[in-house]
Amino acid sequence: VNAQNRFGATPLLDSILAENVVMSQILLSYGADPFIGDLTGDSPYRYFKKDPRLMDMFEASIKARASETSLSLKHNKCKVCGKSREIKRCTGCHLVWYCGALCQNRDWNGHNE
């Protein structure tokens, strides 16, 4: 689902550029990575940030993927300090865990990309 053509574009990027929302939803449901860029650095996530409808679709797919993987608190640690008690998921991507605002702020530059 994340195969790239000779220009580096993925099926998800192609479906976004073709404004095929249904195909984009299908690809996201099968785990398409919206952060993979083509040879020019263009990625589906760039378009998600510009279109609220696409961003909603992206966020729904991330939440669904996070719940499908059955991530539980006892198996996760803060990405920054490694603490495993009283941690919370990032509310933006739901895939990264932090023990608090201090660690989240320390990781902001790397995680915000």
N, C-alpha and C positions, 0 to 999 in steps of 0.2 A: 504494500500500500504506500510505501515511502520511496519507491523506485524513482530514480531521476533520469530524465532524458539527456541527450547530449549537451543541452544548454543548462542542465542542472535543475530544471523545473520538475516538481512533483505533480502527481495527478491532482492533489488538493490545490496547488497554486493554479494549475490550468483550469480547474472548475471554478475557482474564485474569479479569475480573469474573464471566463466565459459567462459569469454571472449565473452559474448553474447551482443554485442554493441547495436543491434536493441532493445533487451529487456530492456537494460539499458536506452535507449532513451525514450522508452514508459513509463517506471516507473518514470523517471524524469518529463516527461510531465504531469503525474498524481500526481505530488507533493511528490515523494519519497524524504526522507530526507537523504542526503549523509553524514551527521555528526553522525548518530546513529551508535555506535560501538557495536561489539559483546562482548562476555564475556572476550575475551582477549584484547579488546580495538581496534581491527582492524575495520576500517570503509571504506566505499567507497571513501571518500574524500582523504584518504591516498594514494589510487591508482591513483586518479585523478591528484595528485601532481606529480606523477612519469611519467605519460604518457601525453604528450601534446595533443594528439587526444582526450583523455578522458576529459582533463581539458577544452578544447574548447567546448565539448558537455555539460559539467557541467555549464560553464559560459553562454552558450546560453540558457540553461533551467532557470537559475537564472534571466537573463534579461527578458525572456518571462514571468516568474512568476511575476516579479516586474511590468511589464507593464500591465499584466492582472489585478492586484489588483488596478490599477488606483490610485496609490499614487500620491497625489498632494502636492505642497509646502505649501499650507495653512493649511493642516491637519497634518503636520509633525513638529517635533522639534528636535533640536540637542540632541543626545543621552546623552551627557555629561552635558551640562549647561542648556538645556531646551529652548534655544533661538529659535524663530520660524521665524525669518527674515533672508534672505540671507543664506539659508542653501543649502547644496549639498549632494547628495548620495555618499556613499562609492563606488569608482570605481571598487573595487574588488568583492563585493557581491551585490551591488545595492539595499540592503535592509535596510541599516542603514544610518541615516542622521547626518551630522556634520556642525557646523557653520564655521569651519575653521581648519587649520592645527594644531593649538594648542590643540583643543579638540580631534581631531583625534589621535594625538600623545599620549594624556593622556589615551585614551581608547585602544591603540594598543595591549597591552598584553592580555586583555580580548577578544578583537574582532578578533585578528589574529588566535586564536585557531580554 
